[in-house]
């Protein structure tokens, strides 16, 4: 079956962006340069991944398909949580429960897709305009929560809670909104194709907006805390996705898509085990982690052909 390889290429680019985000590439050269990329450009990766996932979620249109999808996502989450168990498990019950529910490191994304996708499945029949408004309101609320935390408008426990990632970066305030964007792009594709023509200039403009918002936060709000959620992401993510979608490079090979998933899931392993060897060498560290992740990803591709639930 033919597939759009331009989307698979996008997935690989996004996976690399996630690696460089977590390894803080360029920080050893310039904190501002790193903030522009790590706090700006690379923050686009997860929202675009979610838009992409939501776009194809439109085909989960029956209870049986939903159950099959849910089972696959849950098993994927369980497999990788078990893989990382020696890293995240502690003697604290409350901490272990929190990680088990929220997901270790990048696995929050899978948890977010599982729960956010479930909410979307049961809301899929809602009027598209109302669904869009609901997703936008939820996302904007999440952004505001994070900004209030970054500004430290409250003190004590309230401030600590607002600066906890899971308060603003969760399935309801991030995953569901971006999944919904992708879902609606597909569901309303006739309108989208007729009224929206995405060009490279549009992509450049929205990436610039994301960088500017990130730098504005750096200079005027907080030089310590970055922004996971930014207002501009809600505009930029669907535009960049549509740009690649419209390239429509056809092929039958699925391995690029699987490799992107492998890189995404395995790179925290190398970050954890190699970080002590590259103190103040973030750029070299980033490249080494990426190289190791690609190599391990190729091995995982072969293993997945037999085990099925690794990727």
C-alpha positions as CSV (number, residue, x, y, z in Angstrom):
1,X,0.0,0.0,0.0
2,X,1.3,3.4,-1.0
3,X,2.0,6.0,1.8
4,X,3.0,9.6,1.9
5,X,6.8,9.5,2.5
6,X,6.9,13.2,3.0
7,X,5.1,12.6,6.3
8,X,7.6,9.9,7.2
9,X,10.5,12.3,6.5
10,X,8.8,14.9,8.7
11,X,8.6,12.2,11.5
12,X,12.4,11.6,11.3
13,X,13.1,15.4,11.4
14,X,10.8,15.7,14.4
15,X,12.4,12.8,16.3
16,X,15.9,14.4,15.7
17,X,14.4,17.7,17.0
18,X,13.2,16.0,20.2
19,X,16.7,14.5,20.8
20,X,18.4,17.9,20.4
21,X,15.8,19.5,22.6
22,X,16.5,17.1,25.4
23,X,20.3,17.3,25.0
24,X,20.2,21.2,24.8
25,X,22.3,21.4,21.7
26,X,24.4,24.6,21.1
27,X,24.2,25.5,24.8
28,X,28.0,25.2,25.1
29,X,28.4,27.8,22.3
30,X,25.6,30.3,23.2
31,X,22.8,30.2,25.7
32,X,20.8,32.5,23.5
33,X,21.4,30.4,20.4
34,X,20.4,27.3,22.3
35,X,17.2,29.0,23.6
36,X,16.3,29.9,20.0
37,X,16.5,26.3,18.9
38,X,15.8,24.3,22.1
39,X,13.2,26.7,23.5
40,X,11.9,27.6,20.1
41,X,12.2,25.6,16.9
42,X,12.5,22.2,18.6
43,X,9.4,22.8,20.7
44,X,7.4,22.4,17.5
45,X,8.2,18.7,17.4
46,X,5.7,17.3,19.9
47,X,2.8,19.5,18.7
48,X,3.4,18.5,15.1
49,X,3.6,14.8,16.1
50,X,0.3,15.2,17.9
51,X,-1.3,16.9,14.9
52,X,0.0,14.2,12.6
53,X,-1.4,11.5,15.0
54,X,-4.8,13.3,15.1
55,X,-5.0,13.5,11.3
56,X,-4.9,9.8,11.0
57,X,-7.1,9.3,14.1
58,X,-10.1,10.1,12.0
59,X,-10.0,6.5,10.7
60,X,-10.6,5.2,14.3
61,X,-14.3,5.5,13.5
62,X,-15.9,2.5,15.2
63,X,-15.8,1.0,18.7
64,X,-13.9,-2.1,17.5
65,X,-11.2,0.1,15.8
66,X,-11.0,2.2,19.0
67,X,-10.5,-0.9,21.1
68,X,-7.8,-2.2,18.8
69,X,-6.0,1.2,18.8
70,X,-6.3,1.5,22.6
71,X,-4.8,-2.0,23.1
72,X,-1.9,-1.2,20.8
73,X,-1.1,2.2,22.5
74,X,-1.4,0.7,26.0
75,X,0.9,-2.2,25.2
76,X,3.5,0.2,23.7
77,X,3.3,2.3,26.8
78,X,3.6,-0.7,29.1
79,X,6.6,-2.2,27.2
80,X,8.6,1.0,27.4
81,X,7.7,1.8,30.9
82,X,9.0,-1.7,31.9
83,X,12.2,-1.1,29.8
84,X,12.9,2.1,31.7
85,X,11.8,0.7,35.1
86,X,15.4,0.4,36.5
87,X,15.9,4.1,35.8
88,X,12.7,5.6,37.3
89,X,11.7,3.2,40.1
90,X,12.4,4.4,43.6
91,X,11.4,3.6,47.2
92,X,8.7,6.3,47.1
93,X,5.2,4.9,46.4
94,X,3.8,8.4,45.6
95,X,6.7,9.1,43.1
96,X,6.4,5.7,41.5
97,X,2.6,6.1,41.1
98,X,3.1,9.5,39.6
99,X,5.6,8.3,37.0
100,X,3.5,5.2,36.3
101,X,0.5,7.4,35.5
102,X,2.3,10.3,33.8
103,X,5.0,8.4,32.0
104,X,8.7,8.4,32.3
105,X,10.4,11.1,30.3
106,X,9.1,11.0,26.7
107,X,6.6,8.4,27.5
108,X,4.2,11.1,28.7
109,X,3.6,11.6,25.0
110,X,2.2,8.0,24.7
111,X,0.1,8.5,27.8
112,X,-1.1,11.8,26.4
113,X,-2.1,10.2,23.1
114,X,-3.9,7.3,24.8
115,X,-6.0,9.5,27.1
116,X,-6.3,12.5,24.8
117,X,-7.2,10.2,21.9
118,X,-9.8,8.6,24.0
119,X,-11.4,11.9,24.8
120,X,-11.3,12.8,21.1
121,X,-12.9,9.5,20.2
122,X,-15.9,10.2,22.4
123,X,-16.1,13.8,21.2
124,X,-15.6,13.1,17.5
125,X,-19.3,13.6,16.6
126,X,-19.3,17.2,18.1
127,X,-19.7,20.0,15.6
128,X,-16.2,20.8,14.1
129,X,-16.4,24.5,15.1
130,X,-17.4,23.7,18.7
131,X,-14.7,21.0,18.9
132,X,-12.1,23.5,17.6
133,X,-13.1,26.2,20.1
134,X,-13.0,23.7,23.0
135,X,-9.5,22.5,22.0
136,X,-8.3,26.1,21.6
137,X,-9.7,27.2,25.0
138,X,-8.1,24.2,26.7
139,X,-4.7,24.8,25.1
140,X,-4.8,28.6,25.9
141,X,-5.7,27.7,29.5
142,X,-2.6,25.5,29.7
143,X,-0.4,28.2,28.2
144,X,-1.7,30.7,30.8
145,X,-1.1,28.2,33.6
146,X,2.5,27.9,32.6
147,X,3.0,31.6,32.1
148,X,1.6,32.3,35.6
149,X,4.1,29.7,36.9
150,X,7.0,31.3,35.1
151,X,6.1,34.7,36.4
152,X,5.9,33.3,39.9
153,X,2.8,35.4,40.7
154,X,2.0,33.1,43.7
155,X,4.2,31.9,46.5
156,X,4.8,28.7,48.4
157,X,2.9,25.6,47.5
158,X,0.8,27.2,44.8
159,X,3.9,28.4,43.0
160,X,5.4,25.0,43.2
161,X,2.3,23.4,41.8
162,X,2.1,25.8,38.9
163,X,5.7,25.0,38.0
164,X,5.1,21.3,37.9
165,X,5.1,20.1,34.3
166,X,2.1,17.8,34.7
167,X,-0.1,20.8,35.7
168,X,0.1,22.3,32.2
169,X,1.6,19.6,30.1
170,X,-0.9,16.8,30.1
171,X,-3.4,14.9,27.9
172,X,-6.2,17.5,28.4
173,X,-4.3,20.7,27.9
174,X,-1.8,19.6,25.3
175,X,-2.5,16.2,23.7
176,X,-6.2,16.6,23.2
177,X,-6.0,20.1,21.6
178,X,-3.3,19.2,19.0
179,X,-4.9,15.8,18.3
180,X,-8.1,17.6,17.6
181,X,-6.4,20.0,15.3
182,X,-5.1,17.1,13.2
183,X,-8.4,15.3,13.4
184,X,-10.3,18.4,12.1
185,X,-7.8,19.0,9.3
186,X,-8.7,15.6,7.9
187,X,-12.4,15.7,8.7
188,X,-12.7,19.1,7.0
189,X,-10.1,18.4,4.3
190,X,-12.3,19.6,1.5
191,X,-12.6,23.0,3.1
192,X,-8.9,23.0,4.0
193,X,-7.7,22.1,0.5
194,X,-9.9,24.7,-1.2
195,X,-9.2,27.6,1.2
196,X,-5.7,27.0,2.6
197,X,-2.6,26.9,0.4
198,X,0.5,26.5,2.4
199,X,3.8,27.7,1.0
200,X,7.4,27.6,2.3
201,X,7.1,31.3,3.2
202,X,4.3,30.5,5.6
203,X,6.4,27.8,7.2
204,X,9.3,30.3,7.6
205,X,7.0,32.9,9.1
206,X,5.4,30.6,11.7
207,X,8.8,29.2,12.7
208,X,10.0,32.8,13.2
209,X,7.0,33.5,15.3
210,X,7.8,30.5,17.6
211,X,11.4,31.7,18.0
212,X,10.3,35.2,18.8
213,X,7.9,34.0,21.4
214,X,10.5,31.8,23.0
215,X,13.1,34.7,23.1
216,X,10.5,37.1,24.4
217,X,9.9,34.7,27.3
218,X,13.7,34.4,27.8
219,X,14.3,38.2,27.9
220,X,11.1,39.5,29.6
221,X,9.6,36.7,31.7
222,X,12.2,34.1,32.8
223,X,15.7,33.1,31.9
224,X,15.5,30.0,34.0
225,X,12.2,28.4,32.9
226,X,11.5,27.6,29.3
227,X,8.1,27.3,27.6
228,X,6.7,23.9,26.8
229,X,3.5,25.5,25.5
230,X,3.5,28.7,23.5
231,X,0.6,30.5,21.8
232,X,2.3,30.4,18.4
233,X,2.6,26.6,18.5
234,X,-1.2,26.3,18.0
235,X,-0.8,28.1,14.6
236,X,2.6,26.8,13.6
237,X,2.1,23.1,14.1
238,X,-0.8,22.6,11.7
239,X,0.7,24.8,9.1
240,X,4.0,22.9,9.0
241,X,2.2,19.6,9.0
242,X,0.0,20.7,6.0
243,X,3.1,21.9,4.1
244,X,4.7,18.4,4.4
245,X,1.4,16.6,3.8
246,X,0.9,18.5,0.5
247,X,4.3,17.4,-0.8
248,X,2.8,14.0,-1.3
249,X,5.9,11.9,-2.0
250,X,4.5,8.4,-2.5
251,X,6.2,5.1,-1.6
252,X,5.6,1.8,0.2
253,X,8.5,1.7,2.7
254,X,7.4,2.1,6.3
255,X,10.8,1.9,7.9
256,X,11.4,5.7,8.0
257,X,8.3,6.1,10.2
258,X,9.3,3.2,12.4
259,X,12.9,4.6,12.7
260,X,11.5,7.9,13.9
261,X,9.5,6.1,16.6
262,X,12.5,4.1,17.6
263,X,14.7,7.2,17.9
264,X,12.0,9.0,19.9
265,X,11.6,6.1,22.4
266,X,15.2,5.0,22.9
267,X,17.1,8.3,23.1
268,X,16.4,8.9,26.8
269,X,18.4,5.6,27.5
270,X,21.5,7.1,26.0
271,X,20.9,10.5,27.6
272,X,20.8,8.8,31.0
273,X,23.9,6.6,30.6
274,X,26.1,9.1,28.7
275,X,25.4,12.5,30.2
276,X,28.2,12.1,32.8
277,X,30.8,11.9,30.1
278,X,30.0,15.2,28.3
279,X,29.9,17.9,30.9
280,X,29.7,21.3,29.3
281,X,29.8,19.7,25.9
282,X,26.2,19.8,25.0
283,X,26.6,19.9,21.2
284,X,29.0,16.9,21.1
285,X,26.7,15.1,23.5
286,X,23.7,15.8,21.3
287,X,25.4,14.3,18.2
288,X,26.6,11.2,20.1
289,X,23.2,10.6,21.6
290,X,21.6,11.0,18.1
291,X,24.1,8.6,16.5
292,X,23.6,6.0,19.3
293,X,19.8,6.4,19.0
294,X,19.9,5.9,15.2
295,X,22.0,2.8,15.5
296,X,19.8,1.3,18.3
297,X,16.8,2.3,16.3
298,X,17.9,0.2,13.3
299,X,18.3,-2.7,15.7
300,X,14.8,-2.1,17.1
301,X,13.4,-2.1,13.6
302,X,14.6,-5.6,13.1
303,X,13.4,-6.8,16.5
304,X,10.0,-5.2,15.9
305,X,9.5,-7.4,12.9
306,X,9.3,-10.4,15.2
307,X,8.0,-8.8,18.5
308,X,5.5,-6.3,16.9
309,X,4.9,-4.2,20.0
310,X,8.2,-2.4,20.3
311,X,7.4,0.5,17.9
